[in-house]
Amino acid sequence: MAQASLAQANSACSLGLFLWACLPKPYRSRQINYLEAEIINELFACKKRLYIMKTIYSLLKEILFWAIALVNEAPCRICSRTLAFTASENFIHANRHICRECLAYLSKPETGKLILGSSEQSKHSLSSCSYGNSTFVYVALSPYEDLSKELIALIKQKAEHHLLLDLAFPLYCLLDKITFALEAQRNEIFNSSGGSSPTTPTRPTYLLIPIPMHENKLEQRKKNHAKLIAGHLEHNALTQSLFRKKSLRLELAEEVLMQIRETKPQKYLNKRERRLNVQNAFALGKGAAKIKGKDVILIDDVLTSGATMYEAVKELGKSQPRSILICTLARTIKRVET
């Protein structure tokens, strides 16, 4: 359905350009404004229909999963207790593989501001991205230890990708809270400079960009975990938007960033080797133009030394996004390594 809508948009553009080219030269100048308006209107209509279809699909999928979870009393993957559902359970998201108690124990959010290129790190400070100082905000659902370490090992080594369904929802709630604080801070700065904050009924849409994998590694692993996380976050955003007018809006942006050079696993490298390993490993894709002036969320599973994120942010900065927020499931970094 999505491909059909995009095909309609492309057909509308092609038809408009063909008709304009067929007009005699004296009439082209008078008709071009009308044709441009028609093409733009058709593109917006197709985009709106695509968004509505994606939202309905996400809601139906959530209802189906919720119903299956009620019928199938599967045990929690961590504590082996039966997943309990009550009348107070969140209808928009039902836990399918991890119980609420284990998720509550797992969720120990960490936020801060990383300053790469310096030995210092300013913690618990939220601000927008500054490319000149290589400064950006990071958000992690939990520290990379104990339970989170076991879960990520199950996901990456045992291919239990379904666990990401439950982990993505608290991560979305965390992003909702953090981005709201960032937007309030941005409006406060704008007002203090003599401007007036925009009065929009909805919050801005953030573009999700997963850390890409090289095609050789992707062929071996079959799945890009960062892209799976981004897809689940977008799904949660679509379902939440039906019930909360000012919920966080997310959109998965593909082909923005790509890995052009195969790298070694970072796990067994020291801080200097990590940085050299990923240096100049990324490049902008053909969809990079869409992030100009937009708010971007860079997605990965674990934040360790920050070397991979730094290289990705360096490339994304060339397309001049308004802000970049780093989001991961877990974080092991205690200070910025250079």
C-alpha contacts under 8 A as a table, 3 or more apart, distances in Angstrom:
res1	aa1	res2	aa2	distance
1	M	4	A	5.03
1	M	5	S	6.36
1	M	50	L	7.93
1	M	53	M	7.79
2	A	5	S	5.20
2	A	6	L	6.34
2	A	50	L	5.92
2	A	53	M	7.70
2	A	54	K	7.78
3	Q	6	L	5.12
3	Q	7	A	6.05
4	A	7	A	4.96
4	A	8	Q	6.23
5	S	8	Q	5.02
5	S	9	A	6.38
5	S	46	C	5.88
5	S	47	K	7.63
5	S	49	R	7.51
5	S	50	L	6.27
6	L	9	A	5.05
6	L	10	N	6.27
6	L	46	C	7.19
6	L	47	K	7.94
7	A	10	N	5.08
7	A	11	S	6.05
8	Q	11	S	4.99
8	Q	12	A	6.12
8	Q	46	C	7.20
9	A	12	A	5.11
9	A	13	C	6.38
9	A	42	E	6.82
9	A	43	L	5.44
9	A	46	C	6.12
10	N	13	C	5.16
10	N	14	S	6.18
11	S	14	S	5.07
11	S	15	L	5.98
12	A	15	L	5.16
12	A	16	G	6.12
12	A	39	I	6.33
12	A	42	E	6.83
12	A	43	L	7.62
13	C	16	G	5.25
13	C	17	L	6.25
13	C	39	I	5.92
14	S	17	L	5.28
14	S	18	F	6.08
15	L	18	F	5.11
15	L	19	L	6.16
16	G	19	L	5.28
16	G	20	W	6.19
16	G	35	L	6.21
16	G	36	E	7.75
16	G	38	E	7.95
16	G	39	I	6.46
17	L	20	W	5.12
17	L	21	A	6.16
18	F	21	A	5.16
18	F	22	C	6.29
19	L	22	C	5.15
19	L	23	L	6.58
20	W	23	L	5.45
20	W	28	R	6.53
20	W	31	Q	7.40
20	W	32	I	6.84
20	W	35	L	7.33
21	A	24	P	7.99
21	A	28	R	7.91
23	L	27	Y	6.32
23	L	28	R	5.94
24	P	27	Y	5.59
24	P	28	R	6.39
25	K	28	R	5.18
25	K	29	S	7.47
26	P	29	S	6.70
26	P	30	R	7.83
27	Y	30	R	5.37
27	Y	31	Q	6.15
28	R	31	Q	5.14
28	R	32	I	5.73
29	S	32	I	5.51
29	S	33	N	7.67
30	R	33	N	6.84
30	R	34	Y	7.82
31	Q	34	Y	5.35
31	Q	35	L	6.19
32	I	35	L	5.15
32	I	36	E	5.99
33	N	36	E	5.15
33	N	37	A	6.20
34	Y	37	A	5.21
34	Y	38	E	6.29
35	L	38	E	5.02
35	L	39	I	6.15
36	E	39	I	5.17
36	E	40	I	6.14
37	A	40	I	5.18
37	A	41	N	6.07
38	E	41	N	5.15
38	E	42	E	6.14
39	I	42	E	5.15
39	I	43	L	6.17
40	I	43	L	5.11
40	I	44	F	6.22
41	N	44	F	5.20
41	N	45	A	6.13
42	E	45	A	5.03
42	E	46	C	6.15
43	L	46	C	5.18
43	L	47	K	6.13
44	F	47	K	5.06
44	F	48	K	6.09
45	A	48	K	5.12
45	A	49	R	6.21
46	C	49	R	5.09
46	C	50	L	6.10
47	K	50	L	5.05
47	K	51	Y	6.22
48	K	51	Y	5.13
48	K	52	I	6.26
49	R	52	I	5.13
49	R	53	M	6.19
50	L	53	M	5.18
50	L	54	K	6.17
51	Y	54	K	5.15
51	Y	55	T	6.13
52	I	55	T	5.10
52	I	56	I	6.20
53	M	56	I	5.20
53	M	57	Y	6.08
54	K	57	Y	5.10
54	K	58	S	6.12
54	K	238	L	7.68
55	T	58	S	5.14
55	T	59	L	6.21
55	T	238	L	5.28
55	T	239	T	6.54
56	I	59	L	5.14
56	I	60	L	6.14
57	Y	60	L	5.22
57	Y	61	K	6.09
58	S	61	K	5.11
58	S	62	E	6.13
58	S	235	H	5.89
58	S	238	L	6.62
58	S	239	T	6.20
59	L	62	E	5.07
59	L	63	I	6.21
59	L	238	L	7.71
59	L	239	T	5.48
60	L	63	I	5.12
60	L	64	L	6.13
61	K	64	L	5.08
61	K	65	F	6.18
62	E	65	F	5.17
62	E	66	W	6.05
62	E	92	I	6.92
62	E	93	H	6.81
62	E	239	T	7.84
63	I	66	W	5.02
63	I	67	A	6.14
63	I	92	I	7.82
64	L	67	A	5.18
64	L	68	I	6.20
65	F	68	I	5.10
65	F	69	A	6.06
65	F	94	A	7.55
65	F	96	R	7.65
66	W	69	A	5.11
66	W	70	L	6.38
66	W	91	F	7.52
66	W	93	H	7.27
66	W	94	A	5.45
66	W	96	R	7.86
67	A	70	L	5.17
67	A	71	V	6.46
68	I	71	V	5.19
68	I	72	N	5.82
69	A	72	N	5.17
69	A	73	E	6.58
69	A	74	A	7.54
69	A	94	A	7.39
69	A	95	N	7.71
69	A	96	R	5.96
70	L	73	E	6.63
70	L	85	F	6.95
73	E	82	T	6.12
73	E	83	L	6.30
73	E	84	A	7.95
74	A	82	T	5.90
74	A	83	L	6.24
74	A	96	R	7.86
74	A	97	H	7.40
75	P	79	C	7.89
75	P	80	S	4.85
75	P	81	R	5.09
75	P	82	T	4.21
75	P	83	L	5.69
75	P	97	H	7.23
76	C	79	C	5.63
76	C	80	S	4.54
76	C	81	R	5.31
76	C	82	T	5.99
76	C	83	L	5.89
76	C	97	H	5.41
76	C	98	I	4.84
76	C	99	C	5.56
77	R	80	S	5.71
77	R	97	H	5.78
77	R	98	I	5.76
78	I	98	I	6.70
78	I	102	C	7.20
79	C	102	C	7.46
81	R	99	C	7.87
82	T	99	C	7.97
83	L	95	N	7.58
83	L	96	R	7.56
83	L	97	H	7.68
83	L	98	I	7.43
83	L	99	C	5.53
84	A	99	C	7.45
85	F	89	E	6.04
86	T	89	E	5.29
89	E	94	A	7.04
90	N	93	H	5.55
90	N	94	A	6.27
91	F	94	A	6.36
92	I	239	T	6.70
92	I	240	Q	6.95
93	H	169	F	7.49
93	H	236	N	7.99
95	N	98	I	6.07
95	N	99	C	6.27
95	N	100	R	7.16
95	N	166	D	5.84
96	R	99	C	7.74
96	R	165	L	7.71
96	R	166	D	6.74
97	H	162	H	7.68
97	H	163	L	6.25
97	H	166	D	6.80
98	I	102	C	6.56
98	I	103	L	6.65
98	I	163	L	7.41
98	I	166	D	6.46
99	C	102	C	5.51
99	C	103	L	6.34
100	R	103	L	5.02
100	R	104	A	6.00
101	E	104	A	5.10
101	E	105	Y	6.26
102	C	105	Y	5.04
102	C	106	L	6.03
103	L	106	L	4.89
103	L	107	S	5.96
103	L	167	L	7.66
104	A	107	S	5.28
105	Y	108	K	7.40
106	L	142	S	6.44
106	L	147	L	6.61
106	L	148	S	6.59
107	S	141	L	5.69
107	S	142	S	5.43
107	S	170	P	7.45
108	K	141	L	6.07
108	K	142	S	4.59
108	K	143	P	6.98
109	P	139	V	7.34
109	P	140	A	5.68
109	P	141	L	4.50
109	P	142	S	5.08
109	P	143	P	7.74
109	P	174	L	7.56
110	E	124	H	7.97
110	E	139	V	5.94
110	E	140	A	5.19
110	E	141	L	6.51
110	E	142	S	6.50
110	E	143	P	7.49
110	E	331	R	7.98
111	T	123	K	7.19
111	T	124	H	5.57
111	T	125	S	7.68
111	T	126	L	7.92
111	T	137	V	7.28
111	T	138	Y	5.60
111	T	139	V	4.62
111	T	140	A	6.42
112	G	122	S	6.67
112	G	123	K	4.38
112	G	124	H	4.21
112	G	125	S	5.34
112	G	126	L	6.50
112	G	137	V	5.73
112	G	138	Y	5.59
112	G	139	V	6.99
113	K	121	Q	6.76
113	K	122	S	5.52
113	K	123	K	5.71
113	K	124	H	6.77
113	K	125	S	5.76
113	K	126	L	6.47
113	K	127	S	7.54
113	K	135	T	6.68
113	K	136	F	5.57
113	K	137	V	4.38
113	K	138	Y	6.11
114	L	121	Q	5.62
114	L	122	S	6.66
114	L	123	K	7.76
114	L	135	T	5.61
114	L	136	F	5.58
114	L	137	V	6.22
114	L	138	Y	7.00
114	L	336	V	6.71
115	I	118	S	6.10
115	I	119	S	7.97
115	I	120	E	6.88
115	I	121	Q	5.79
115	I	122	S	7.45
115	I	133	N	7.10
115	I	134	S	5.87
115	I	135	T	4.59
115	I	136	F	6.94
115	I	336	V	6.86
116	L	119	S	7.71
116	L	133	N	7.79
116	L	134	S	5.60
116	L	135	T	6.57
116	L	306	G	7.97
116	L	310	Y	7.25
116	L	336	V	6.23
116	L	337	E	7.49
116	L	338	T	6.84
117	G	134	S	7.13
117	G	338	T	6.00
118	S	121	Q	7.80
118	S	336	V	7.30
118	S	338	T	6.98
119	S	335	R	7.45
119	S	336	V	6.06
119	S	337	E	6.84
119	S	338	T	7.03
120	E	335	R	6.99
120	E	336	V	6.64
121	Q	335	R	6.02
121	Q	336	V	6.19
122	S	125	S	6.51
125	S	137	V	7.89
126	L	137	V	6.24
126	L	181	A	7.91
126	L	182	L	6.58
127	S	136	F	7.43
127	S	137	V	6.58
127	S	182	L	6.46
127	S	185	Q	7.61
128	S	136	F	6.60
128	S	137	V	6.97
128	S	182	L	7.21
128	S	186	R	7.92
128	S	323	S	5.50
128	S	324	I	7.05
128	S	325	L	7.81
129	C	134	S	7.80
129	C	135	T	5.77
129	C	136	F	4.59
129	C	137	V	6.89
129	C	322	R	7.73
129	C	323	S	4.97
129	C	324	I	5.53
129	C	325	L	7.38
130	S	133	N	5.76
130	S	134	S	5.93
130	S	135	T	5.15
130	S	136	F	6.52
130	S	323	S	7.94
131	Y	134	S	4.67
131	Y	135	T	6.36
131	Y	314	K	7.73
131	Y	317	G	6.74
132	G	135	T	7.80
134	S	310	Y	7.92
136	F	324	I	6.60
136	F	325	L	6.45
136	F	326	I	7.32
137	V	324	I	7.44
137	V	325	L	5.33
137	V	326	I	6.06
138	Y	325	L	5.93
138	Y	326	I	4.34
138	Y	327	C	5.82
138	Y	328	T	7.95
139	V	175	L	7.56
139	V	325	L	7.57
139	V	326	I	5.96
139	V	327	C	4.77
139	V	328	T	6.38
140	A	143	P	7.38
140	A	171	L	7.89
140	A	327	C	5.87
140	A	328	T	4.88
140	A	329	L	5.37
140	A	330	A	5.27
140	A	331	R	5.98
141	L	170	P	7.60
141	L	171	L	5.85
141	L	174	L	7.48
141	L	328	T	6.80
141	L	329	L	5.01
141	L	330	A	5.75
142	S	148	S	6.99
142	S	329	L	6.49
142	S	330	A	4.91
142	S	331	R	6.60
143	P	148	S	7.21
143	P	330	A	5.11
143	P	331	R	4.88
143	P	332	T	6.04
144	Y	148	S	5.74
144	Y	149	K	5.48
144	Y	302	V	7.48
144	Y	330	A	4.92
144	Y	331	R	5.15
144	Y	332	T	5.19
145	E	148	S	5.73
145	E	149	K	5.02
145	E	150	E	7.97
145	E	332	T	7.92
146	D	149	K	5.40
146	D	150	E	6.39
147	L	150	E	5.19
147	L	151	L	6.24
148	S	151	L	5.09
148	S	152	I	6.11
148	S	330	A	7.00
149	K	152	I	5.32
149	K	153	A	6.14
150	E	153	A	5.08
150	E	154	L	6.26
151	L	154	L	5.06
151	L	155	I	6.27
151	L	163	L	7.81
152	I	155	I	4.96
152	I	156	K	6.05
152	I	301	D	7.94
153	A	156	K	5.24
153	A	157	Q	5.43
153	A	158	K	7.13
154	L	157	Q	5.50
154	L	158	K	4.82
154	L	159	A	6.46
154	L	160	E	5.77
155	I	158	K	5.79
155	I	159	A	4.93
155	I	160	E	4.50
155	I	161	H	5.19
155	I	162	H	7.99
155	I	163	L	6.96
155	I	164	L	7.76
156	K	159	A	5.45
156	K	160	E	7.33
156	K	161	H	7.74
156	K	225	H	7.66
160	E	163	L	6.15
161	H	164	L	5.75
161	H	165	L	7.94
161	H	225	H	7.83
162	H	165	L	5.63
162	H	166	D	7.96
163	L	166	D	5.83
163	L	167	L	6.61
164	L	167	L	4.92
164	L	168	A	5.78
164	L	228	L	7.61
164	L	229	I	6.51
164	L	232	H	7.59
165	L	168	A	5.57
165	L	169	F	7.12
165	L	232	H	6.39
166	D	169	F	5.80
166	D	170	P	7.62
167	L	170	P	6.10
167	L	171	L	6.50
167	L	329	L	7.83
168	A	171	L	5.00
168	A	172	Y	6.03
168	A	229	I	6.35
168	A	232	H	6.00
168	A	233	L	5.84
168	A	236	N	7.94
169	F	172	Y	5.02
169	F	173	C	6.35
169	F	232	H	7.87
169	F	233	L	7.03
169	F	236	N	6.58
170	P	173	C	4.96
170	P	174	L	6.16
171	L	174	L	5.05
171	L	175	L	6.22
171	L	233	L	7.83
171	L	329	L	7.33
172	Y	175	L	5.02
172	Y	176	D	6.08
172	Y	233	L	5.93
172	Y	236	N	7.05
172	Y	237	A	7.54
173	C	176	D	5.01
173	C	177	K	6.40
174	L	177	K	5.23
174	L	178	I	6.22
175	L	178	I	5.08
175	L	179	T	5.84
175	L	248	L	7.77
176	D	179	T	5.51
176	D	180	F	6.14
176	D	247	S	6.93
176	D	248	L	5.25
177	K	180	F	5.28
177	K	181	A	6.46
178	I	181	A	5.16
178	I	182	L	6.28
179	T	182	L	4.87
179	T	183	E	6.07
179	T	248	L	7.74
180	F	183	E	5.15
180	F	184	A	6.21
181	A	184	A	5.12
181	A	185	Q	6.14
182	L	185	Q	5.07
182	L	186	R	6.07
183	E	186	R	4.97
183	E	187	N	6.16
184	A	187	N	5.16
184	A	188	E	6.15
185	Q	188	E	5.07
185	Q	189	I	6.29
186	R	189	I	5.25
186	R	190	F	6.19
187	N	190	F	4.92
187	N	191	N	6.05
187	N	197	S	5.40
187	N	198	P	7.96
188	E	191	N	5.13
188	E	192	S	6.15
188	E	197	S	7.82
189	I	192	S	5.13
189	I	193	S	6.35
190	F	193	S	5.30
190	F	194	G	6.90
190	F	195	G	5.62
190	F	196	S	6.79
190	F	197	S	6.50
191	N	194	G	5.36
191	N	195	G	4.90
191	N	196	S	5.32
191	N	197	S	6.15
192	S	195	G	7.17
200	T	203	R	7.02
201	P	245	K	7.94
201	P	246	K	7.42
202	T	245	K	6.67
202	T	246	K	5.28
202	T	247	S	7.86
203	R	246	K	5.95
203	R	247	S	7.22
203	R	248	L	6.65
203	R	249	R	6.99
204	P	248	L	7.86
204	P	249	R	6.81
204	P	295	D	7.88
205	T	248	L	7.32
205	T	249	R	4.78
205	T	250	L	5.47
205	T	251	E	6.89
205	T	295	D	7.30
206	Y	248	L	7.98
206	Y	249	R	6.23
206	Y	250	L	4.92
206	Y	251	E	6.31
206	Y	294	K	7.14
206	Y	295	D	5.06
206	Y	296	V	5.48
206	Y	297	I	6.59
207	L	250	L	5.91
207	L	251	E	4.98
207	L	252	L	5.83
207	L	253	A	5.80
207	L	291	I	7.42
207	L	294	K	7.36
207	L	295	D	6.30
207	L	296	V	4.78
207	L	297	I	6.02
208	L	230	A	6.19
208	L	250	L	6.63
208	L	251	E	5.82
208	L	252	L	4.65
208	L	253	A	5.65
208	L	296	V	6.11
208	L	297	I	4.96
208	L	298	L	6.14
208	L	299	I	6.89
209	I	227	K	7.89
209	I	230	A	7.36
209	I	252	L	6.52
209	I	253	A	5.72
209	I	254	E	6.90
209	I	256	V	7.18
209	I	257	L	7.47
209	I	296	V	7.08
209	I	297	I	6.12
209	I	298	L	4.93
209	I	299	I	5.97
210	P	226	A	5.07
210	P	227	K	5.11
210	P	230	A	6.39
210	P	298	L	5.78
210	P	299	I	4.48
210	P	300	D	6.17
211	I	226	A	6.04
211	I	227	K	7.45
211	I	257	L	7.46
211	I	258	M	7.98
211	I	298	L	6.91
211	I	299	I	6.00
211	I	300	D	5.76
211	I	312	A	7.50
212	P	224	N	7.41
212	P	226	A	7.62
212	P	227	K	7.80
212	P	257	L	6.61
212	P	258	M	5.45
212	P	259	Q	5.82
213	M	217	K	6.46
213	M	218	L	5.94
213	M	224	N	6.71
213	M	258	M	7.31
213	M	259	Q	5.91
214	H	217	K	5.40
214	H	218	L	6.09
214	H	258	M	7.62
214	H	259	Q	5.20
214	H	260	I	6.67
214	H	261	R	6.79
214	H	262	E	5.71
215	E	218	L	4.96
215	E	219	E	6.08
216	N	219	E	5.18
216	N	220	Q	6.60
216	N	262	E	7.54
217	K	220	Q	5.12
217	K	221	R	6.22
217	K	262	E	7.76
218	L	221	R	5.18
218	L	222	K	5.35
218	L	223	K	6.34
218	L	224	N	6.64
219	E	222	K	5.31
221	R	224	N	7.46
223	K	228	L	7.69
224	N	227	K	5.36
224	N	228	L	6.39
225	H	228	L	4.97
225	H	229	I	6.22
225	H	300	D	7.54
225	H	301	D	6.88
226	A	229	I	5.17
226	A	230	A	6.26
226	A	299	I	5.78
226	A	300	D	4.69
226	A	301	D	5.90
227	K	230	A	4.99
227	K	231	G	6.11
227	K	299	I	7.66
228	L	231	G	5.07
228	L	232	H	6.32
229	I	232	H	5.24
229	I	233	L	6.20
229	I	299	I	7.47
229	I	300	D	7.85
229	I	301	D	7.92
230	A	233	L	5.06
230	A	234	E	6.22
230	A	252	L	6.54
230	A	299	I	6.60
231	G	234	E	5.16
231	G	235	H	6.25
231	G	252	L	6.69
232	H	235	H	4.95
232	H	236	N	6.24
233	L	236	N	5.16
233	L	237	A	6.22
233	L	250	L	7.33
234	E	237	A	5.04
234	E	238	L	6.27
234	E	249	R	7.86
234	E	250	L	5.31
234	E	251	E	5.79
234	E	252	L	6.45
235	H	238	L	5.23
235	H	239	T	6.44
236	N	239	T	5.30
236	N	240	Q	6.02
237	A	240	Q	5.18
237	A	241	S	6.05
237	A	247	S	7.40
237	A	248	L	6.29
237	A	249	R	5.56
237	A	250	L	5.87
238	L	241	S	5.29
238	L	242	L	6.99
238	L	249	R	7.28
238	L	250	L	7.74
239	T	242	L	5.63
239	T	243	F	7.49
240	Q	243	F	5.58
240	Q	244	R	5.93
240	Q	247	S	6.55
241	S	244	R	5.15
241	S	245	K	5.97
241	S	246	K	7.40
241	S	247	S	5.74
241	S	248	L	7.58
241	S	249	R	7.23
242	L	245	K	7.20
244	R	247	S	5.37
253	A	256	V	6.60
253	A	287	G	7.86
254	E	257	L	7.70
254	E	287	G	6.89
255	E	258	M	6.84
255	E	285	G	5.14
255	E	286	K	6.09
255	E	287	G	5.14
255	E	288	A	7.18
256	V	284	L	5.81
256	V	285	G	4.60
256	V	286	K	6.35
256	V	287	G	4.59
256	V	288	A	4.34
256	V	289	A	7.92
257	L	282	F	6.88
257	L	283	A	5.96
257	L	284	L	4.71
257	L	285	G	5.06
257	L	288	A	7.05
257	L	312	A	7.77
257	L	315	E	7.98
257	L	316	L	7.47
258	M	282	F	5.65
258	M	283	A	5.52
258	M	284	L	6.17
258	M	285	G	5.89
259	Q	262	E	7.35
259	Q	281	A	5.69
259	Q	282	F	4.44
259	Q	283	A	6.33
260	I	281	A	5.70
260	I	282	F	5.64
260	I	283	A	6.51
261	R	281	A	5.01
261	R	282	F	7.23
262	E	281	A	7.37
263	T	277	N	6.01
263	T	278	V	6.43
263	T	281	A	7.58
264	K	277	N	6.71
265	P	268	Y	6.81
265	P	269	L	7.77
266	Q	269	L	5.46
266	Q	274	R	5.90
266	Q	277	N	7.77
269	L	272	R	7.90
269	L	273	E	5.52
269	L	274	R	5.67
270	N	273	E	5.30
270	N	274	R	6.01
271	K	274	R	5.12
271	K	275	R	6.46
271	K	305	S	6.67
271	K	337	E	6.47
271	K	338	T	7.21
272	R	275	R	5.36
272	R	276	L	6.41
272	R	338	T	7.31
273	E	276	L	5.15
273	E	277	N	5.83
274	R	277	N	5.02
274	R	278	V	6.55
274	R	305	S	7.74
274	R	307	A	6.47
275	R	278	V	5.64
275	R	279	Q	5.97
275	R	307	A	5.22
275	R	308	T	7.53
275	R	338	T	7.85
276	L	279	Q	5.08
278	V	281	A	5.14
278	V	282	F	7.97
278	V	307	A	7.04
278	V	308	T	6.12
278	V	311	E	7.05
279	Q	311	E	6.52
280	N	283	A	7.63
280	N	311	E	6.78
281	A	311	E	7.50
282	F	311	E	6.95
282	F	312	A	6.39
282	F	315	E	6.91
283	A	315	E	6.18
284	L	287	G	7.88
284	L	288	A	5.90
284	L	315	E	6.47
284	L	316	L	7.00
285	G	288	A	5.56
286	K	289	A	7.46
287	G	290	K	6.00
288	A	291	I	5.98
288	A	292	K	7.76
288	A	316	L	7.81
288	A	319	S	6.42
289	A	292	K	5.83
289	A	319	S	6.34
290	K	294	K	7.87
291	I	294	K	5.07
291	I	295	D	7.43
291	I	296	V	7.20
291	I	319	S	6.62
291	I	320	Q	7.35
291	I	321	P	5.44
292	K	319	S	5.43
292	K	320	Q	5.03
292	K	321	P	4.53
292	K	322	R	7.09
293	G	320	Q	6.18
293	G	321	P	4.48
293	G	322	R	4.58
294	K	321	P	4.95
294	K	322	R	5.05
294	K	323	S	6.94
295	D	321	P	6.17
295	D	322	R	5.34
295	D	323	S	4.88
295	D	324	I	6.19
296	V	321	P	6.85
296	V	322	R	7.67
296	V	323	S	6.00
296	V	324	I	4.74
296	V	325	L	6.22
297	I	324	I	5.65
297	I	325	L	4.66
297	I	326	I	5.82
297	I	327	C	6.61
298	L	324	I	6.93
298	L	325	L	6.08
298	L	326	I	4.92
298	L	327	C	5.96
299	I	326	I	6.40
299	I	327	C	5.09
299	I	328	T	5.89
300	D	303	L	7.35
300	D	327	C	6.58
300	D	328	T	4.99
300	D	329	L	7.27
301	D	328	T	4.99
301	D	329	L	5.08
301	D	330	A	6.52
302	V	328	T	5.56
302	V	329	L	5.94
302	V	330	A	4.86
302	V	331	R	5.58
302	V	332	T	7.51
303	L	306	G	6.06
303	L	309	M	7.93
303	L	328	T	6.39
303	L	330	A	6.37
303	L	331	R	4.65
303	L	332	T	6.17
303	L	333	I	6.61
304	T	307	A	7.98
304	T	331	R	6.02
304	T	332	T	4.91
304	T	333	I	4.83
305	S	308	T	7.88
305	S	332	T	7.76
305	S	333	I	5.76
305	S	336	V	6.63
305	S	337	E	5.77
306	G	309	M	5.24
306	G	310	Y	5.99
306	G	333	I	7.59
306	G	336	V	7.01
306	G	337	E	7.27
307	A	310	Y	5.14
307	A	311	E	6.39
307	A	337	E	7.99
308	T	311	E	5.35
308	T	312	A	6.29
309	M	312	A	5.03
309	M	313	V	5.97
309	M	326	I	7.75
310	Y	313	V	5.14
310	Y	314	K	6.03
311	E	314	K	5.09
311	E	315	E	6.47
312	A	315	E	5.31
312	A	316	L	6.21
313	V	316	L	5.00
313	V	317	G	5.92
313	V	324	I	7.62
314	K	317	G	5.31
314	K	318	K	7.12
315	E	318	K	5.62
315	E	319	S	7.77
316	L	319	S	5.65
316	L	320	Q	7.20
316	L	321	P	7.42
317	G	320	Q	5.12
317	G	321	P	6.51
321	P	324	I	7.12
328	T	331	R	7.09
333	I	336	V	7.05
